[in-house]
């Protein structure tokens, strides 16, 4: 047989009382893998049993090792009745199948029950012995490494980045099977959890087989999602980027997040890309495509804010032939790829040459029942349509690839919205195929590439633009033309030049719809989507101008469908790129000049907007030098007067000519007030409250403009559930409710984290869902990182150095401070029945200390405190080894919601248990941290009349081993502290 799985059950502790007469438990364990089951002896009358079983051996194929989870069930023995279930543990064997992975899984695992939660712990030891299998027809993909991080892992270098890989599997949902009517809720939940574990393993194996076919050895940016389609079935799908990775030596070849920016640019001949660029505009038409079935096919592409093209008009006299050769090599490298997509958001230096802009597509589908789980062609065809549309839009923007690519779904009843988005880009072929670039070409690229602004330059012919766009010469090199604004879904490139700091910019939108069924419902949603997309982008543009910035990075737009409403939430990080022109501000224009009161109101609003822009520039240290057009001796011609019209509703071209633009700044961004909705949009700009003093926030990994980070970090997860009580809702009142919900959630986070000032909330990930009618659920996960404000003032020697800073994700070389988690134990705590916040706090042990547990042989072994962060790195530390991905799905149900503290208490306890189980699995692998942690799904369902609730959570991340830089310098590690629980956490619920 290709493999042998060995399992040993050592002991249990803190088991629940199952025998009320003796207040003890007669516990035993069932170990199941595939169709084989072993049992331990019954350990009578003890809450801390010591089984010390023999080695249970399973002889299986390596294919089964990837598909099947190891299932450990703890039961209470009853002589005259059925044995009572205490809980289960699912262990993924896949991390043991890598050549560089751990050789054993050993540790204390929480025993989890879907009704009662965690009920004690069990000590398990798992080993795998693999035999060589030379069968080229085998169906396993052992050896392929998976990474959740969307950048090249810290201790690896990319040899070749092959491209996009995707797969999905389908099955019937046990929750909707006929047998579910007669089995217990526990049995139904466990059947669902087991099926999802099986589907997840199968999906990962199939993805690995595709990687091997592409001659790769790793998947980076692996994103796995579950689509709960109700009676239609259950879909598990995944996307990622296939790569060939090599382990880094002591001196990395190219890795932007491991070295300082100056070192990277010296070592890599491709750090400065050639002068192709990107284009962003806001007044292009929204393109729609409709298929043969009206109710099932709807898609909206949004090059609304971004445009790029390729041509010879402004490509540069010297670099024209060179760029043509580069494009030919890149296109030939991508010709064999059906979808040249990349899920990466951060790249090795020189990989990303030109940014084209955001491309997105959405499609409304009617779900049908999955009759044959082995034939997922219908779902595959749906996603193929979306990807083909994304690909066509990227080509229309003059780009051959899409980076920062992601996919998502929103399901309500039998209607599903499929969404996909990314950033059209031009890539360096050196990373796409081996040996295509010669040294002479690399040298010429380096010579002709402007530092820090090359990715902003436009590469297309101005005479062949598909829609009007205003262009200016680059404010850095003044050689090529650049757009006035850029929108992307990727992180800020490491060589980008930024002025001041960045900030989180959000657009929120709600639209009511009538209740309908099947085709009528799908048609109504299809009709609303294009207008919502337009409104969301309008808000983003308005708020970007209000902040005095000119670029958005990390853009993520989510459209959620419910029974009676649609909700849109867009998040991005705004920055001021020095290469782009200075924003011209916002100009208000009205349509009723004869009304003096109205004119006064318009003037008052205009003054407030101007004051807000001035305050924002001071707040974010945006002090650009003089406009590049005014520089004496500059070859740049005077810019043409331009107009920008933003209207909440479409108008005819005749009405556009009525707007008087003779007053105010010619380059101002014009907001036309033509109805009540438009005025409401203007007021919504002014109601956004900036963060309190000392706080900054962004949805990228690192805040642009801040480099002096400390190692004081704090991850948190917050879930807020709001029930709409007003029966006569309008779009305006619904928008206000949604805005207040998000703003109050951010305020509560600022309050709880006030002891960490000055700090920045990084990687802020908002998710909105509509689980039931009249219920809005908002989930946010982020990490707070402190920075040294005084150090920032001391290190800046000149005014230019104070404002112009290089954006860098390299924090491991700069951050050398010991980790001391900060919290205020005396802070007042409030309890809300509709909100739960879990702040991920390991034990307050000082860095270097560890926890002890009893080992398999009875001696004490060290278990480190497991850190958790959504970032791909740990400040002040170096990641030395990746142990595999953690991908876990949990279901929690209760029939005593009020007794457990209501919605807040229930959600808080469940999230705390998820933290504990994730930490336990990482510690058992020998790791001490989880990076790139993300809660991909949190579905809450409530029945207050029956005092019942159910929640489903899916989390993932990379298990790693890290070493503090103080330890690398030879610092002494303090002795461990005993009698600590390896899975304990401290959370704050408010």
N, C-alpha and C positions, 0 to 999 in steps of 0.2 A: 504493500500500500504506500502511496506517496507521503503519508503523514500519520503521526501518532500524537494524539492529544492526551495529556495526563493532568488530572485534577486531584487535589488533596484538600479535604475539609478539615480545618484545624480546630477552630473554636467559635463560640458565639458569645456575645455579651449584651447586657441591657435588654434582654428579650421581654416582651410584654407578659403579663400574668394571663394565662389561659385557663387555669384550673382555679376557680373561685374558692374551692374548699381549702386548698393548701396554699393559695397565692403563689403558686409556682407553675412551671411548664414542663411537659414531657416532650422535648423537641427532638426532631430528626430532620435530615436533609435529603432531598432528591436532587440528583445531578443528572441533567438531561442534555444530550447533544444529538440532534437528528432524531432518529427513532430509538436510540439506546438510552436506557435510564438505569442509574445506580442509586442505591440508598445507603445511608449510614445507619448505625445502630441508634436506638432511642436512648437519649440521655435523660434519665428520670429526675423529676423534681429539682430543677435548677433553672435560674434565669441567666446563668453564665456557663453554658455547657462546654465541655472539652471533649470533642469527638476524636481528634487525632486519627482520622481515618487512614486507610491504606490508599495507595494511588489508584484512582479510577482511570482506566485506559480506554480510549476510543481510537480505533483504527479507521481513518476516514481519508477521502480524497481531499487534495488541497482546494478543490472547487467548493466542497462543503465547508471547509474551514473559513472561506471568505463569505459564504452565504449565510451560514447558520450562526446565531449567537449561542454562547454557553448559557444555559438556563439553570439557575440554582433556586430551588424552592424550599423554604423552611416551613415545617408543619408541626402541629401539636398532635401527639398520638392520643387517640381515644379508643378505649377497648370496646365499648358497646355502641359506638356511633361513628359517623364519618370523621376522618381527621380534619382538624380545623387549620385553615391556611393562616400563616403568620405574615408571610411576604415573599417577594421574589427579588432576585438579582440577575440582571442580564449583563454578560461580559462579552465584549467584542474581541475576537481572537486576532483580527487583522493586524493590529500593531506588532504582533509577534512574528509576522511573516516577512518582514523586511530584513535585508541582509545586515543593515546597520542598526536594527531596532533592538529593543530590550529582549533578553532571553527568557524572562520569567515575569509573570504578573503575580504579585504577592502583596496582600494588604487587607485592611479592614474595609469591607463594603457595607454601606447602609442597606438594611433589609427594607424594601419599599413595598407598601400595599396601596393600591389605588383608592381605597376607601379611608384608611386610617393614616396614611403617610408613612414616615420612617418609623420602624418598630424594632430598633436594636441594630446590631452589626454582626457580621460574620467574617471570619478570617479564612481566606481562600488562597491557595497556591496553584497556578496554572503554568504548564510548560508545553512546548510544542517541539517535536522532532520531525524535521522534514527530510525526505529522501530526494535525491536527484531524479528528475523526470525529464527525459529527452524527447518525449512525445510532442511533436509539433502541432498536433491536433487537440491538445489539451485545452480545456475551457477555463483555466484559472489564470490569474494575472498576478501571481505572487511576485513581490519585488518592486512593484510600482509604488512610488511614494505619493502621498496625498497631502496637500497643504491648503488650509483655508485662507491664509494670508494672500492679499491681492498684490503683493510685490515679491520679488525674488527673495526666498528665505535668507536669513541673515548669514548663515554659515555655508552658503552655497553660491556658486556662480553659474550663470546661464551660458551654456555652450551654444545651444540652438533653441529658439522659441518656435515650436512647430505650428501652433495655432489652436483653433477652436475644437472642443470635443464636447459632445452632448449625448444624453441617453435618458430614456424614461421607461418605467415599468408600471403596469396597471393591474388592479385586482378589485374584487368586490369588497366593500367595507363591511366588516363583521357587525358593526353597529346597526346595519339595516338588513341583516339576514333574518330569515323566518325564525331561526332558532333563538334569536335574541329575545323573542317574546316570552320564552319560557326559562331562560337562564338568568342567573343573578347579575346585578350590575358589575360585581367584581369579575365574574367570568367573562362578561362582554368586554370590559376594559382590558383585561389581560390578553384576550384573543386579538384585540386591536393592536396592543403594544407589540405582541409577538409577530404579527403579520408585518407591521411596519419595520421591525428589526430585520426580518427576512428580506423584505423588498429593498431595504437600504443596503444590505450586504450584497444582494444580487446586482443592484445598480452599480455599486462601487466596483464589483468584479468586471462587469461589462465595460465600464469606463476604462478600467485598466487594460483590458484586451485591446481597445482602440488605441491606447497609448503605445502598446507594444507594436501594433501594426504600423504606427507612425515612426517607429524606432526611437521613441522617447522613453524616459524612465521616471517621469514625475508629472503630477497635475498640480498646477498653481492656480490660486483663485477658485478653488473648488466650492461650488455653491449648490447645496442640495435642499430641495423644498418638497413639501407635502401639499397636495391639493385634495382637500376633503370635499368631494363632489356630492355628498349625501347619498341618495339612492342610486345615483349614476355610478358610483364606485370610488376608488381610492387611487390616486396617481402620485408616484414618487419620481421626481425628475431631477437632473443635475446637469450643470455646465461647468466648464473649466478650461484652462489653457494648458495644452500639452507642451512639455519642455524636456530638454536634456540638460540635467544639472550635474555639476561636478562639485565635490567637496572642496571648500576653500583651503588653501595653504595658509601660512602665517601672514602672507601679504596678498590681500584680495586683488584680483584682476580688475573687476568692476562690480561695484555693489554700492549704490548710492546711499543706503541707509547704514552702512558699516563704517564709512570713512568720512573724513571732513571734506567739504566741497572742494577745497583747493587741491587736496590730494587726488580726488577723483578726476578733476579736469586735467591734471598733469599726467595721470597714468593712462587715461583712455584717449586715443586719438579721435574718438567720435563723440566727445562730450558736447562740442559746439556743433549743432546741426546746420546744414546749409540753409540758405535763406528762402525757404518756402514758408508759408504762413497759414493764417486762419482768417476767417471773415465772420463777422457777427453783425447781424442787422435785426430789425424788429418789425418791419412792415411788409414782409413777404407774405404771399397768400398761403393759407393752410391747404395742403393737398389731401384729398380723400380718395379712397379706392373702394369700390364696392364689387363684391363677387356675384356669383349667379344666384345665391340664396340671400334674399334681402335680410332676413332675420338672423342669419348666422354669420354674415360677412360684413364687417365694418372695420376700417382701419384709418387712422389719421396720422399722417407724418408731420413732424414738427421741425422743419428747418426754419421755423418762424423767427428764431432769434439768431441763427447762425448760418453763415454761408462761406463756402470756399470753392474755388475752382482751380483748374490747372491750365496753363497756356504759356505762351512765349512773350506776351506783351510786357510784363513787368518782372520777368524772371531774373533780370540782371544780365548785363552784357557779358561779363566775364564768366559767370557760372552757368550760362545757358546750355552749352553742350554737355557740361558735367552733370547738370541736373537731369538732362534728357537721358543720359546714360544711367544715372541713378534710378530714374523712374522705370526704365526698361528692365533693369535687374530686379527691382522690387516687384514689378508686375509679374515677371516670369517666376519669381519665387512664390507668388500667391496664386498663380493660375491653376495649380492643382488643388487648391482648397475650395471647397464648395462655399463655405462661409468664412471669410478671413476676419474672424472676430477674436478678441482677446479680452479676458475678464480681468486683466491686470489694470490697476489704477496708478501704480508707481513703477518706474522702469529703470533699467540700467542706463547709465549715461550714454547718449548717442543713439538709443533705440528709437526714440520719438523725434522725428524730424519736423513735422508740420502738423498743426492742429487745425482740423477743418470746422468743427462745431458739433453741436448735439444733433443726433438723428434719432427719431423715435417712431414707434408704430403701435397702434392698439387695434384690437379686434374683438368684437362681441360674438360669442358663440352660444348656441343652445346645447346643453348637455344631453347626451343620450346614454342609456344604460350600457355598461361594459359587458357584453355577452361573452367575449372570449378574452381572458386575461393574457393569453399568449400572443394576441394580435393587437398591439397598440397603434395601429396605423392611423386611426382617426386623429388621435392627439398628436402624433408625429407630423401629420399633414398640416394641422393647424399651426404648429410652431414653425414648420418649414415656410409657410406663407409669410409669417411675420418676419422671419430672418431674411427671406428673399427681398421683402420690401425695404428692410433696413439696408441691405446690401445695395439695392438700387439707389437709395437716397444718398449713400456714401459716394457712389460713383457720380451722382449728379453734383455733388459738392467737390468733385475733382480728387477724391481720395480713394485709395484701394483697400483700406482696412478700417476696422472699428475697434477702438480700445475703450476700456472702462465699461464693457458690455454687461448688461444684466437683464434678467427676465423675471416677471412676477405675474400673479393672477389675483383676481378678486371674484369670489363666487357668492351668489345669493340665489337660493332656490335652484332653478334650472338654468340660470344665466351666468355666464363666465366671461370676464374681461381679461384678455391676454394682453400683456404690455411688455415691450422690449425697448431699451434705449441704450445709447452709447455715444461715443465721440468719434466722428470721422477723422481719420488721420493718415499721414504718410509716414511709413516706417523705414528704418534702415535695413537693407537686405542682408547686411552682415550677420544679423541675429536670426534671420529666417532660413538661411541655408548655409552650409559650410563652404568656406573658401570662395565666395563670389566677389569679394572686394580685394583688390590689389593694393599694395602699399602706396603706390603713387597716387591712386585715387583717394585713399584715406588722407594723404598729406594735403592734396588739393582741397579736399573737403574742409580740413582744419583751417587752411589758409583763408578760404572764402566764407567761413561761418562766423557771423557776428556773435560776440559773447552775450548771452542772457536775453536776446531778443529774436533770435532766428526763428523760433517756433511761432512768433506772432506775425511774421511777414506773409503777405498774400502771394500766392504763386500763379494766379490766374490772369487772364487777359481782361483788362477793365472794359474793353469794348464788347465782350461776350458775356457779361454778367446777366443771369436770368432775371434779376430784379434790381431796382436802384439801390445803391449802397454808397455811403459816404466814406471816402478813404483819405488818409493823411500819411505823410511820411513818418517813418519811425522816429520817435523822440530820442532814441539812444544812438543809432548809427546814421540816421538821416539818409539812408541809401535806398531802402525799400519801403513800400507802402504797407500800412497796417489798418485794421478796422478801428472803429470807435469803441467797441465792446466785444467781449468774448465770453461765451458760455461753454462749459465742458463738464463731463461727468468724471474726470480724472482728478488726481491730486496735483497740486502745483509742482511743475517740473523743478528739479533741484537747482538748475542754473537760472531760473527766472528772477528778474530783478523786481523787487517789490518796494513800494514806498509806504511807510507806516505799518499798521497792523491790519489784520483781517477781522471779519465779524460774521456771525451766523445771520443769514437772510432767509426768511420763510414767507411763502405765499400760501394762504389758506382760503378755501372756497367751498361753499355748500350750495347745492341746488336740489329743490324738491321735485319729485316726480309722482305721478299717480300710480297707484297699485294696479298691476296688470299681470297677466299670465303669458307664458310662452312667447310666441312671436310678437305680440303687442308690446310686451315688456322689453324685449330685445330691441325692437324698433325705437321705442322711446329713449332707451339708453344710447343707442347709436346716434340719435338726433342731438342729444345733449353733449356728447363727448367733444366734438370740435370746438364748441363755444367755451366749454370749461377749460380746454387746453389753451385756448387763446387768452382767457381771463387770467389763468395762472401765470402765463408768461408775461402778460401785461403787468401784473402785480410785481413780479420779479424785476422787471425793467424799472418800474417806478421806484421800488425800494432801493435798487442798486444806485440809481441816480441820487436818491435822497441821502444815501450814505456817502456820496462823493467818490464812489469807486467806479471801476470800469471793467471788471472781469469777475466771473463766477466759476468756482471750481467745486468738484464733488456734488454736482447737481443731481438730485434724486427726486423724481416726481411720482407720486402715488395717487392713483384714482381708485376709490373704494365704492362699491355698489351695495346699497341696502334695499329694503322693501319699498321705502317711500322717499329715498334721497340718494344723491351722489355726493361724495366728498373728495376734494382734491387737496393734497398737501405736498408742497415742494420745499425742499431744504437745500441750501448751498452755502458756500463760504465766499463772501465778497472780498476782493482785494483791489488794490490800486497797482496796476502794472506800469512801470515807468516808460515802457515802450509805446504805450497807447496814449492817445491825446487826453487832455484833461476834460472831464465831463462838463457839459455846458449848463448844468442845472435843470430845473423844472419850471416851465412857464405856464401859468393858468390863463386860459382864454374862455370868455363867456359868450353867450348868444343873445343876451338881452341888455344892450347898452343903455336903453332908455330908462331902466329901473335903477334909480340911484341907490336904493337899499341893497339891491343885488350887487351893484358895482362895489359898494363898500365892503360887502361880505367877501367878494372875490379878492379885493385888495388885502383884506385882513388875512385870508387864507394864504395868499402869495407871500406875505411878510412872514407868516409862521413857517412856511416851507423854506424860505431863504434862511431864516434863523436856524432852523433845524439842520440844514446842510452845513452851515458854518460851525455849529456845535459838534456835529459828527466828525468833521475834519479835525477839529481840535482833540476830540475824544480818541480818535484812531491815529493821531500823529500823521495825518496826510498833509505834508508840506512839500509839494513838488516844486522843482525849480521853475524858472520862467517858461512859458509855453514855447515849444520848439518852433512855432511859426514866427515868433517875435525875435528869435535869435538873429543878431546882425551877421550878415554874410552867409546865411543859410541858403542853400539852393532850393528850398521848398517854396513853391508858389503859395499865394494867398488862398486859403480854403474857400470853397464855394459856399454861399449861404444855403442852409438846408433846413428842412422842416420835418418834424416827427409828429404824427398825429396818433393819439391813443384814445380810442372811443370804446365804451362798453358795449355798443351795438354797431353793426356795420351800417355804413351810409353810402350813398351814391357819390360818384365823382363830382357831380354838380355841387353838392353840399360842401365838399372839401374846399372849393374855391372861395366860399364865403368867409372863411376864417381870416382875420386880419393879423398878419405876422409882421407888421411894419414897426411895432414897438418891441422893446425888450432885446435881449441878446439873440443874435441871429443863430447861434449854435445851441440854443436852449432846447430842452426836451419838452414838447408842448403837450399839455393835457387839456383837452377840450371838454368843457362842462356842458353837456347837451341834455341831460336828464337827471332824475334823482339818483339813479344807480351810479352815475359818474361822480356826482358830488359825494356820495357815500364812499366811493373808492378813494377820493382825495382825503376825506376825513380819516379813513382807515390807515393811510400813510402816517398821519400825525398822531395816531393813538398807539403806535408801537412804542413800548417803553424800553429804553436802552437798559443794558445790564447795570446793576449797582456798581459803584466805584470799586475798582479792584478786581472785577470779574470781566472775563472775555469768553466768547464761545464760538465754536466752529464745528463743522461736521466732517472736516478732514482730520487726518491723524495728528497733524501739528498745526498750531496757529501760525499763519504767515506773519513774519515780522517779529516773532519772539524766538530767541535762540538760547537764552540763559535759563534753561529749565533746571529745576532741582529734581531729586528723586522722590519727592513726597507726592504720591499718587493715591487716588481713591476712586474705585469703580462703583457705579450705582445703577440700579434698575428701578424704574418707577412705572406703575400701572395706575391709570385713573379711569374709572368708569362713571359716566354721567347719564342719567335718565332724563329724557325730555318730558317735562310735565305739561308744557303749554300745548294745548290741542290745536290752536289756531296759529300754526307756525307760518312764517313767510321766509323768503330767501334772506331778507335783511336780518331778521331776528335769529335765524339759524346761523348765519355768518358770525353774528356777534357772540352767540353761545359758544361756537367752536373756537373763536379767537380768545375769548375769556378762559376757556378750558386750557388751551395751550399756554397762554400767558401766565395763568395762575400756577400751572405745573412748573414752569421755569422759575417763578418767584419762590415757590416752596423749596426748590433745589438750591437756589442762591442762599436762602435763609439757613438751610441745614449745613451748607458748606462754607458758611461765613468765617469759620475759624481758620480756613486755609488761604484767606486773602493775603497777597495777590495770587490769583490762580486763573486757570483757563479750563473751560469745559471742552474737551476735545472729543472727536469722533461721536458727536451727538447724533443719535439715530432715532428719529421719530417714526412711529408706525401707528396708523389709525385704522380701526376696523369698526364695522357695524354688525355685531353678532346677532342682534335682534332688533325688532322694530322699536324705535324711539330710544335706543341705547347707543351711545358713542363711547368707544374705548380707545384711549391713547396710551401707548407704551413708549418709553424713552429709555435708552441705554447709553451711557457715556462714561467718561473717566475725567476726573478733575486732577490737573497737574499744576503744582505751584511753580513759580519762577521768581528769580531774584531781581526785584525792580531796581534796587540800588546798583547792582552790578551792571545792569543795562545802561545806566546813566554814566557810569565810570568808564566803560569800555568804549563808548562812542567819543572819538577825539575831534571830529569835525561835524559841522551841521549836516553835511551830506551823509556821513557815517551814521548819524542819529536817525536819519529817515530812510535811506536806501540800504536795504539789507537783503542778503541772499536768502531765499527760502531754502531750508535744508531739513530733511528728515533724518539726518545723521545726528543722533542724540546719544549714542553709546560712547563715543569718544569724548563728548563734552561734559556729560553728566557724571560726576564722580562724588556725589553726596550720598551718605548713608540713608537708607529708607527709614523714616519715622512717620508712621501714619498719624495724622492729626485728626482729632475729634473733640467735641465739646460735650462731656457727659452731663453737664448741668444745663444744656440748652433746653428750653421749654418744648415739650412735645404735644402735638395736637393729634386727635384721633378722628378721622373722617370715615364714615361708613362706605365711602365710594372711592377710596384711594389707598394704594399700598406702595411704599417705597422701601426697597431692600438695598442698603448700602453694603457693598461687598467688603467686609473687614475681616482679614485674618486675625488670628490671635495677636494681642498686643505685645508679642515678644519682640525684643530688639533684634535687629538684623544679625543673622549668623546663628541665632538660637533655633532649636528644632524641638519637635515633639517626639515622645517615645511611644512605642507600642510593643506589645509582646510579639515576638517573631514566631515562626512556625515551630521552632524547637524550644520555645519557652524563654529564650533570652530576649533582651531588649534591643531593638534595632531602631535607628533614627528615621523619622518621617519628617521631612521639611514642611514648613508652612507653604501651602500652595497659593501663589498669587494668581489673580484673574484680571485681565485687562482686554479691552477691545482693540488695543493697539497691536501692531505687529512687532513691537519691541518693548523692552522694559527699561525705563530711564536709569542710567547709572549702572547698567549691567550688560553683560555679553552673553548671548545665547550660544551655547556650545553644542547642543544636540536637539534634534526634533525626534519625538517618539511616536508620532502618528496623530491622526485627527481624532477628536472626541465629537461624536455625532449621536445625540441622545434625544429620545422622545418620551415624554411622560404624560400620563393622564391622572388627574385627581378629581374625585367626585365626593360629594358630601350630601347627607340628608339632614344635617343639623347646621345650616348656614348661620343662623342667628347665634347659636350657642358657641360657634367658633369665632365670633367677633365680626360677623357680617362679611360683606364683600372684602373690606380692607384686611381683616384678620385672616380670612381664607387665602387670599392672594399672597399676602405677606408670608404666611407659613409655607405655602407651596413653593414660592421662589426661593426661600431659605433652604428648603429641602433639595431643590435643584442645585443650588450652589454646593451643598454638602456632598451630593452624589457625584458631581463633576470633580470636585477636589479629591474625593476618595479614589476615583478611577485614575486620575493623573498620578497621585501618590503611589498607587499600586504598580504603575509602570516605571516608577523611579524618577518621575518628574517633580519639579517644584514650581511650575507656573503653567498657565493657560494664556496664550496670546491669540489675537484675532478672534476673541470671544464674541459671539453674536447670538441674540435670542431671535431666531428667524420667525417664530410663530408663537403667539400667545392668544389662544381662542378661549374666551370666557362666555359661558352660557348660564343663565340664572332663571329659576322659577320661584319667585318670592312667595307665591301662594302656597307652594308645597315645601317651602324652606329647603329647596334643593339648589345645587350649583355644580357645574362641571367646568374644568379648565384643562386645556391641552397646551403643552409647551414643548417647543423644539429648540435645542441649543446646539452650538457647535463651536469648535476652536482647535487650536494646535497645542498639543501637550509638548512641553519643552523642558530642558534643563538649562538654567542660567547661572552665571557666576557674577557676583558683584565685583566691580573694578577694584574696590578696596581689598577684596580677597585675592585678586590677581596680583596686587602689589605686595602681597605677603602679610596682610593683616591677620592677626590672630583671631581664630573663631572661638567664641565663648562656649563653655560647656553646655550641653543640652539640659533642658528642664523636663523632668519626668511628670508622669500622671496627667498628660494632656490628651485631649481627644483629637485625632487627626482630621475629623470632619466637622468640628464645631465651627460655627460662624456667629458673628454678631451683626444684627440688622437693626435698623431704626425704622419704625413704622409711624407715619404721621397722618 
